[in-house]
Amino acid sequence: MGAIFAVIVILVILGIIAAGRSLKVVQQYEKGVIYRFGQVLPELRGPGLHAIRPIGDRMAKVNMQIVAMAVPAQEGITRDNVTVRVDAVVYFRVVDPIKAVVNVQNYMFAVSQQAQTSLRQIIGQSEMDQLLSERDSVNRELRRVIDEPTEGPWGIRVERVEIKDVSLPESMKRSMSRQAEAERERRARIITADGEYQASKRLAAAANVMARDPAALQLRLLQTVVEVAGEKNSTLVMPVPVELLRFFDKMTPPAPAGEPKSAADSASLADFGNEDVATEEAEIQSGAPLQIPEVPPIPTLPMQAANGEPAAIAVPRPDAAARHNHHDAAGSGA
């Protein structure tokens, strides 16, 4: 009886072990790959309870969920020779469980290495402005580069790639800040100049309207006086009416016909302290004979004679000496 009981106990234990090895539960997000004596069966096991052979069969479960993998920050030099440090995140999933467990030893590690090398490649092919402003195009290109060698042979599909952060050197950040400040200053100056241009157009239009009706200018003058008087001050500024200036301009006699230069030109010369120049120029333009100033008398120098009486010596003028030399030359020639 004891031997029979021991055999029954051993059979029960073996049955429990066999049941444990033959019954497998596959989760909803998993797929089961069956190895029979080392060979992969073509059919996959879906979610639920499945029975396999306790001897010779082995099930490998593959997760079919989307995996978010962080790519470590990679440092590289862009196409415009700027050193940057970029990190990203890759979203991928398994589309072919058999390829994922057969063709690659550890598809998680393989995808991570492929993402890092592809990220460095994209950094070298892109410019700094593209990495900062054109994130969508860079993400699409990075996804294409990572997905190209993984989907076909590995059974991995990259769903999405996102660049998280782009770290720039401090010197480059300061340069970009100065560039942004200069751009803002340029826009401010352009807006100010545009405002002044529009205001000048409006003022010119208003001046044209006032020029048609002198009463409008007088009303505007009175309005300005009212605005000034509204302030609590003891000084009242009364501007000279423009009509009065025009009246004096009309009453000014015209310039002579023979004088090509206007009175305004002569006045401008006088304002700069050139009264003599203006006078001489007016005489030359009028054709009048030039007035040669009279030559002063010949000065005499006192001399002491031999007898002690004073004597005077005449100093010849330069023009007289020249005439005397001319007469001497003429006499010698004769």
Residue pairs with C-beta under 8 A, 6 or more apart in sequence:
17 54
18 54
19 54
21 52
21 54
21 55
22 51
22 52
22 53
22 54
22 57
23 49
23 50
23 51
24 32
24 45
24 49
24 50
24 51
24 52
24 59
25 48
25 49
25 50
26 32
26 45
26 46
26 47
26 48
26 50
26 59
26 61
27 47
27 61
28 47
29 47
29 63
29 64
29 65
30 47
30 61
30 62
30 63
30 64
31 44
31 45
31 46
31 61
31 62
31 64
31 97
32 44
32 45
32 46
32 50
32 59
32 60
32 61
32 62
33 40
33 41
33 44
33 45
33 59
33 60
33 61
33 62
33 97
33 98
33 101
34 40
34 41
34 43
34 45
34 52
34 57
34 58
34 59
35 41
35 57
35 58
35 59
35 60
36 53
36 56
36 57
37 56
40 98
40 102
42 98
44 97
44 98
45 59
50 59
52 58
52 59
60 101
62 94
62 97
62 100
62 101
63 94
64 93
64 94
64 97
65 93
66 91
66 92
66 93
66 159
67 91
67 92
67 93
67 108
68 89
68 90
68 91
69 89
69 90
69 91
69 92
69 108
69 111
69 112
69 115
70 87
70 88
70 89
71 87
71 88
71 89
71 90
71 112
71 115
71 116
71 119
72 87
72 116
73 85
73 86
73 87
73 165
73 167
74 85
74 86
74 87
74 116
74 119
74 120
74 123
75 83
75 84
75 85
75 86
76 83
76 84
76 86
76 120
76 123
76 124
77 83
77 84
77 123
77 124
78 84
78 123
78 124
78 126
78 127
78 128
78 131
79 124
79 125
79 126
79 127
80 127
80 128
82 127
82 128
82 168
82 169
82 172
83 169
84 123
84 128
84 131
84 166
84 167
84 168
85 166
85 167
86 119
86 123
86 131
86 163
86 165
86 166
86 167
87 163
87 164
87 165
88 115
88 119
88 142
88 161
88 162
88 163
88 164
89 161
89 162
89 164
90 111
90 115
90 146
90 158
90 160
90 161
91 158
91 159
91 160
91 161
91 162
92 111
92 150
92 156
92 157
92 158
92 159
93 156
93 157
93 159
94 100
94 107
94 155
94 156
94 157
95 151
95 155
95 156
95 157
96 155
97 155
98 155
99 153
99 154
99 155
100 107
100 154
100 155
100 156
101 107
103 153
103 154
103 155
104 110
104 153
104 154
107 154
107 155
107 156
110 150
110 154
111 146
111 150
111 154
111 156
111 158
114 146
114 149
114 150
115 146
115 161
118 142
118 145
118 146
119 142
121 145
122 138
122 141
122 142
122 145
123 131
125 141
126 138
128 168
128 172
130 137
130 138
131 138
131 163
131 166
132 166
135 163
138 163
139 160
139 161
139 162
139 163
142 161
142 163
143 158
143 160
143 161
146 158
146 161
147 157
147 158
150 156
150 157
150 158
151 157
151 158
168 176
209 216
210 216
210 217
210 220
211 217
214 243
217 242
218 241
221 239
221 241
224 239
225 236
225 238
228 236
228 237
229 236
252 263
255 261
255 262
255 263
256 286
258 285
258 286
258 287
259 282
259 285
259 286
260 285
261 281
261 282
261 285
266 278
266 282
269 275
269 277
269 278
269 281
270 278
283 290
295 317
295 319
298 314
298 315
298 316
298 317
299 315
300 312
300 313
300 314
300 315
301 312
301 313
301 315
302 310
302 311
302 312
303 310
303 311
303 312
303 313
304 310
304 311
305 311
316 324
